[in-house]
Structure formats: structure tokens, C-alpha cells
Amino acid sequence: MFRRQKRLGMHKKNLRSPTADRLEDLKRENAELRARLAALGAGESATPAEKDDARARLLRREEQQAIVAALGNHALVGAPLDELLDEAVSGVGKALGCDHTAILRLLPDKENFLLTAGSGWRTGLVGTHLVSARTGSKASFALSSGQPVVTSDMAHESRFEESNIFLEHGIKSGVTVLIGKKDNPWGALGVHACETERFVAEDIGFVQAVANILAVAIERQRAETRLQAQERRLRLALDSAHIGTWVRHRDEDLSYWDETTFEIFGVRERSDPLTHDEALAFVHPADRERVSREVTALIEEGRPLSIEFRITRPEGEIRWLASAAECHGSDQGTHAYGVIYDISAAKKAQAELADNAARYRLSLRAVAGVVYQRDMATGQVTASEGLERLVGESHGGTSFLPWWIERVHPDDRDRLRALGTELRRGERDSFEATYRVRHADGHWIDVWDRAYLVFDKEGRPSRLFGFASDVSELLEIQRRQTVLLAELDHRVKNMLANISAIATQSRSETHSIDSFIRSLRGRIQALADAHELLSRSGWDGALLRDLVEGALRAAGGRANARVQIDGPDVILTPRLTQSLALSLHELAANAARFGALSAPGGHLKISWERDDLRNGHLFSWDETAPEALQPPANEGFGSFVIRSMMETELREKVRLEFRPQGVLCTFRIPQMKEAPQHVLPAAARSGQNGKDGAEPALPKGSILIVEDSPLLASVMQEAVESAGWPVVGLAADVAEARRMVAEKNFAVALLDLNLQDEISTEVARDLRRKGVPYVIASAYRPQDLLEPDLADAPYLPKPIDQRALVEIVRLLMSSPLESFASV
């Protein structure tokens, strides 16, 4: 409101200036006429006609002056434009004694004038008649020249064409002037007469003065219209944004608030202004001094105000407000004009945003990864601080991608580039990849990278948002887990294979179902007890004493006072634990049935002592039976287990004697586990009788068994020998197997893949070079351990199906050996 009054005052000042100037010109001309009239009256040379002419001119100028003054006053008080136009046409026509006057308004298209007001014209022309603003008309000539156009006699006018309207009304002369500036005129004012030589210089000045007053009045009304529209838009904006306004009077020390400001402060609107102290009382005490200081600087120094502060509303609620203001001086004094609005929601959002940003930064620090975004158009990449923790250094900008690709492992670069190409083309909207990246210290890390693509409104790739983290430890855990699962699968299958072998051997040495079940249950329980001991230690090993006591408990002999156990604590490896458990079970079962524990009077001494000379422990099982015993006619499965399995595991001879006074079994437990060698059972050893160490000639169809488990080896040996194929040897480790492949002649090999924790890859390769086919009999899948060309062989998973084994060997025996040679 106050700015509007100020602008209106400026427009009145602008209007007053040209009007006053023209009135002064008229007064000056009148003074000159009076002086001339006085001179004519005093002089004897002036004729009565000259004196009458001077008086007429003076009266005419006074009338024109009165018309201009009246029109100017009406314009000053804001009379409507239509009234001013009608008054101007009427006054000019009356003062100049002309019947035809016209006000032409230049239309927005600048092509034509419209006869907007006038007098003396045929009915229906005013408001409808158009006059060309381009060429041919008197008004267009005035528009192009920018000067008043005076016509003394239309019949002799060559500057423009005589219009039909002029001809119709008998117009002979006239004056046309522009209303407004030449570069932006509003229109034209014309006065026309039916006589020639009708207008003098003073008439032209009078018409121009009227046109000037109209121009200022028109500009004022234009400004008024623009100002009103601006005020309407401003009020709509303030209301929609709930922005209040206030005015501070410097001299009165009073503040005027609008309705919205009262609402913001939460108080009832009042008509009287607020004092400085009343307004300041709403401000929060912590902000009051600062607000007072800033307002004082605004009023006294004219420094613009821009401040945020808190207020306490009457109900006690604290709100955040923002205010801006400027000082302006006018005839009415200096005032500060300000706006004020509530920013509590924005402050709360800022606090939440800052809190979220802090949590986001902490989250990024908590994870071993980097958050990044990429501008798909420019290639600009922005990465979080986690990049340095990920790869040991930071980077960013448009050179990030080449820098990153250079760090990626060469084997992974093409795959990553292909993903980037698909993203740039918009062929995919996300990706997930794991690849290797070189750390700043030189080692390789596994990076898991996932990102999502955002498209612009035209469907083009715009930004890529992603997260990358170091998953090296996770992948290593997964790899270890895979190995452990494979090992577990291997152990379970080996266990099942051992049980199958035990069942087969137990069946061959028993004569009734009851004795078979009893023998089988005891041996399986021995293996189960050994597994229980190993599980308790996490498969690190088992104490020898625990193993001995477990075997005696199963045989019912531990509580007997005739049993003596003596020895230090010795931890056995998992593999030796399983073999020794079965051997101790066989010794304890034999003692309970036939030996020292079978009747009163017997005695059993179990001991082990350190052997410093050979770096191990000497183990002894010494029985004293209650009566003399007869040695067994044939060695059974128990003897096979003790001799073959223990000698394989220990790589030494096992002393097993069936004495009349009782069984004696001694062997040495090594300190360190060494690669064992198989000792063939008697049936196999009887076939090795070559002279001078030379390999004897064997019939076509012999077989080599490569298996580190004596039980499983015995089962396979029994199956193939029962089918008529002799076994040339049993190899329990890679070195022994390669030696036998090189030295012995055989038609088919049965190959286990894991020999004493060593993969038998080289054994398979030696067999291929030699042209000998082989059957893979393993708990592992061939493709998991061997190269593709070596894994391409018949495969039997453990536990071994003896019938399937015999059938596969038969097929291999009937195939040409050359077909298995490597190329």
C-alpha cells in the first residue's frame, strides 16, 4: 500500500511537469500579447483592426489556457480516461472553433488507428472507423515523422492522400499531433476545419499541449493498471505462501501488521499498531537481543534486514520465523517495509536432513564399501570416502573410469567394459558383478559391485547409482565352506564305503545271521565312537587313552581289575584315529571272546611309551590268558584290519602274534604323519615272486588299484579277482601309484582322486600317456578336481557298487587300449 502511494505520487509529479510547462508557455504568450496590446493602444500607428486582432488573440489564449488547466486538473485527480478524451475533443474544438476533432488510438498490431473519440463526424464512425497507420493517411505521416502535421489546403497536399472521410465532411485544413513519445505513441489528436488556411502557430502549440496532458494521463492509468495487477499477484503469492507483511514507522516507533502476521504470531488481530517493545516481547529470549539489534540497524542505518529467529506463541509453542525488510523514504517520512513467514517446517526438515546425512555418513563408515554415482552424459563420477578404505586411495571426476578400469584385473576388464556399454546404450537398468581389483599396496581384492540406472524423461540413461564393497573375506569363507562341504561329502562317502567293506568282510567270516549282525554292529560302533571323539575336538585329533578305553568299554573289559593301561597323553591324527579305533576294537573283541578277558584269571596290559630314538611312541597290547590258547587256523578280517590298515597308516610293520599265553600286538606310533605305503594282503603278496626284482609277465586283464583305504581296496580287490582279473598292486599314495604305473603292466586302473590329501592328477596323466584306461572310484566328482580331459573317464561314486565296478571293468577290457591314449 505504501509503495503504491509512493508510485502514485511520482506519476502525479510526472503529470504535473508537462502540464505546468505548457501553462507557463501560455501565460508567457498572454503576457506578450498584453504588452503588445498596450503598445498598440499607446501608439498612434496601430489601427483599430490591429487592436481588435490583438484583443481577440489574447482572449483566445486565455481560453486555451483555461482548457489546458482544467484538463490537467482532471488528469491529476485521476479522472477516467474516457472522460478525459471527451473533454479534450470538446475543449479543443471549442477553443479553435472547429467542428471536427478526432482522437485516434494506435491498435496493438501497429497497422491501424481506431477513431476512439471525436466530434462532428457522421454517426457510427466513432468507435468503429479504422485509419491506416502504415501509409497514405495523415495520421500515418505524423506517426512516421514524429512531428505535428499541419495542412493548410487539402487540395494541394502531396505528403499523403486525402481520405474519403475528409472528402465526405468537406475538410480543407487541419492539425494532427501524436499523443505520447515517437518511439512508443499511444495515438494521435487531430483538429480539422472546412476552411483553408485555418490554423496559426499558436493553435498548433495548444493542440500539442492537450496531447501531452493526455499522454501523461494515459501513461499514469497504464501504470495504475500494472501496479494493481502486481498488487493482486503479490497478494495472491503472499496469501498462498502464508507470508505476512509489516510496516515500521521510524519517527513514530510503531509497527503495523497485516492479518497474516497476526496469525503467524498466534494472536488476535487488532487495528492499532504495536510498539517496538510489544513486538519484541514475542521473540524468544535467546534471540531477542539479536533481533532488536538488527531492527535498529534497519531503521537507523538503512541496512537491509534478513534474519531468522524464534518466537514463543501465547500457548507456549516455539516457532521459527524468517523476516526480510528494507527502508524507503518519502514525503510521508521513512518507513521499513517487511515480510515475515513461518519456517518451522523447513527448520525441522533441515534438522532431519542433517541427522539423516550424519547417519548416512556413519553408515558408510560402518560398511567396508563405497557409494558412488555416475553422470552417464559426462562420465563424471562422485564416490564416498569409503573408496580410500576399499582400495587404499581416492579418485573422482571424469577420469575415474579409466583409473578404475586400470586397477581391475586384466581377466575381468572385458566383462566390466561390456556391462558399461550395455548401460550406456540403455540395454539394461542394473547390474551386479564380482571382480578383482588391485589395492594400493599391490594385493588383489574381490569387489562386489551392484548399481541401478536412472533414465531421464526422454528415456535416455541419466545417472548410475551404485555400491561396491570388499567381499574377499566372504568369498574366502564361501570357498572354505565349499571345500569343507566337499570334504564332508568325501568323508561321509568314505565312511559309507568303509561300512560297506566291513559288512562284506564280516559276512565272509561269520556263519550265522546273529554273529554277522553282532560283528557288524560292533565294528560300526567303533567307527562311530571314533567320530564322536573327533567331533568333540573339531577334528583336530583324539587322545590315544580315550580311544583305548572306548574299545575296552565296548568289549566289556574296562571295569575289570585285570586290565592295566599305562602311557602319556598322545594326540592322534584324525586319519590314524579311525584306523586305530577299528584295530583296537578287533583286539578287544578277540580278547573278550577268546583271550585275556574271556574268563577269570586272565590279564591285559596296554601301554605306550616314548621312543626318543625314532621320534614316536611304542604301543604294546600284551595279553595273558587264563589257559593256553590255540592259534587260529586262518587269519580273519580282524587280522587283516590290524595288519593291513595299521601298516598302511604307520608305514611300519605291525607285530601280531597269537601266542599260547595270549595275543601280543606291538607297533610304533610316529610323531609326524608320513606318506604311508600299502602292504598287500597275503593273496596279493603271493603273486610278487619275480626274479632279481623284475616285473613278472602277467596275463592280459590284470588290474592296478590306487586307493588309500585298505578296506575299500580289499573290497575292490575281492570284486575284480572274483571276476577273474588279477591285481598287480595296491598303491595308497601318489608317489607309489606313479611308480607302479611306470614299472608294472596292467590293463585297467581303479583310481581314487584323493590319496592321503593329495589329488591324483599326475597319476591320471601318467595313465593317459601310457594308454591305460582307468575307472575313477572316489567320493569327489571328477570335474571338481581334474582337468576336463583327465575327468573324461568312467566314474563310480563311493560307496562302490561291486557289480557296477565289474561291469565297467569288463567293458574297458573289451575296448581297444589305444582309444584311451592321450593325444
Protein Blocks (a to p, Z undefined) as FASTA:
>chain_A
ZZmmmmmmmmmmmmmmmmmmmmmmmmmmmmmmmmmmmmmmmpmkbcfklmmmmmmmmmmm
mmmmmmmmmmmmmmmnopafklmmmmmmmmmmmmnopabdcdddddfklmaccdfbdehi
aehkgopaccdfkbopaklmmmmnopacddfblklpckbccdfklmmnopabdcdddedj
fklcfbdcddddfbehkbcfklmmmmmmmmmmmmmmmmmmmmmmmmmmmmmmmmmmmmmn
opacddddfklopacddfklmmmnopacdfbdcdfklmmmmpcfklmmmmmmmmmmmmmn
opacddddddddfkopacdddddddddddfkopcdddddddfklmmmmmmmmmmmmmmmm
mmmmmpgcddddddfknopacddfklmmmnopacedjllmmmmmmmpcfklmmmmmmmmm
mmmnopacbdcdddddddfkopacdddddddddddfkopafbdcdddddfklmmmmmmmm
mmmmmmmmmmmmmmmmmmmmmmmmmmmmpcbfklmmmmmmmmmmmmmmmmmmmmmnoona
ccfklmmmmmmmmnopmmpmkbccddddddddfklmmmmmmmmmmmmmmmmmmmmmlpgh
iacdddddddfknopaddddddddfbdcdddfbdcfklmmmmmmmmmmnopacdddddfk
bccddddddfbdcdddddddfklmmmmccghhiacdddehiacdddfbfklmmmmmmmmm
mnopacfbdcfbfklmmmmmmmpccfbdcddfbgghiacklmmmmmmmnopacddddfbd
fklmmcfklmmccdddddddfklmmmmmmmmmmpcfklmpcZZ
